[in-house]
Amino acid sequence: MVWGAFGVKGKSELVVLEGRQKSSDYIYTISEKMLPFAHAKYGTDYVFMQDNASVHASYETMDFFKEEGVTVLELAC
């Protein structure tokens, strides 16, 4: 699996992930790879978009976003 982030101010490096992801794996990748890009380019003025995969929507993940002050786009599914 390959992840990346982009916006009007640039794009992140691609992150290559192997195997199935647990919430803790997802949180690690977001905190170490995606949020540093977002903060460097946008400060706190951004909205994080993800689908509703179980690791994305878990209580553990949503608590992480809340603690970090990250606004997550709510998708209607």
N, C-alpha and C positions, 0 to 999 in steps of 0.2 A: 504494500500500500504506500502511496506517495501523497504527502500533504504539503500544502503551501498556503500562503496568504497574499492578498494583493489589495491595492487601493489606488487612489489617484496620486499618492505620493511614492509609489513604488511597490516592489514585490519582495517577499521573503525568500530565503533560500529554501529549496525543497528538502523535506524530511522524509527519509525512507524508513518505513516501519515493517517489521516482520511478524507474522503470526497474528493470533487473535489479541485484541486489546481489552483490558479490564479498565474499569473506571480509574484506578490508580495509575495505569499506563497512560491513559488519555490526559489526566491531570498533569502528569510529569511532562508530556510532550507540549501541552499548552503552556505550562508555566516556564519551561526552559527554552522553547523555540518560537511559539506564536506570540505570546504576550510581550516578550522583549522587542520583537519587531513592531508590534502595534504601539507600544509606549514610545519607542524611538521615533516613529514617524508621526504619531497622532497625539501623544500624551495620554490623556484620558478621554479624548473626544472621538470615540469610535463606538460602533456597535458590533458585537461578535455574532457571526451567523454560523449555525450548524444545523444538521438535520436532527431528527428525533431518535437516532439510534440509541439503544439502551444505555451504552456507556456515556453518551452525551446528555441524556435526560435523567441520569441517576441522581439520587439525593446527594451522594458524595460529590459528584461533579457540580451540581447546582449550588451546594454549600460553598464549594471552592470559589465559584464565580462571585457569589455574594460577598464572601470574605475579601476577595480581591477588588471589589467594586466594579466588576465588569458588567456592562449592559449586554444582555443576550437577546437577540431578536427572537420573538415568539412566533413560531410557524403554526399556521392552522392546518392540521392534518386530519 
